[in-house]
């Protein structure tokens, strides 16, 4: 599977996608237009090892809901991601059996390295 979960309105996501110039065999899913399903989040968790790894602690709602002062479980992380798209750290690249989460320079370089091997 080759898929990208991203937000079309996020300038960082669009810059990264433009920079990577992905081939047409990638499926792009704008998570605001097409919500992440339970099955999709479970597939991402299986590849990443935890829901916390998929969770964005930089989301505006994270601060507004004062979640940093709560003891969140894996179930909580999953539920928040399913409830509101901003809690998914983006973009998420799934390339075959590898997952790349977030927009850090290191992560984007890892995606580039993986794409170079395809």
BELKAFEN-V991765 format. One record per backbone hydrogen bond with DSSP energy under -0.5 kcal/mol. CO is the residue of the C=O (numbers start at 1). NH is the residue of the N-H. If there is no record, write none. Layout:
CO,NH / CO,NH
This chain:
1,96 / 2,27 / 3,94 / 4,6 / 4,29 / 5,91 / 5,92 / 6,8 / 6,31 / 7,10 / 9,11 / 10,14 / 11,15 / 12,16 / 13,17 / 14,18 / 15,19 / 16,20 / 17,21 / 17,22 / 23,26 / 26,28 / 27,4 / 27,29 / 28,30 / 29,6 / 29,31 / 30,34 / 33,35 / 37,41 / 38,42 / 39,43 / 40,44 / 41,45 / 42,46 / 43,47 / 44,48 / 45,49 / 51,54 / 51,55 / 52,55 / 54,89 / 55,57 / 56,59 / 59,62 / 59,63 / 60,64 / 61,65 / 62,67 / 62,68 / 63,66 / 66,69 / 67,70 / 70,72 / 73,77 / 74,78 / 75,79 / 76,80 / 77,81 / 78,82 / 79,83 / 80,84 / 84,87 / 85,88 / 87,56 / 87,89 / 91,93 / 91,102 / 92,5 / 93,95 / 93,100 / 94,3 / 94,96 / 95,98 / 98,95 / 100,93 / 104,108 / 105,109 / 106,110 / 107,111 / 108,112 / 109,113 / 110,114 / 111,115 / 112,116 / 113,117 / 114,117 / 114,118 / 115,118
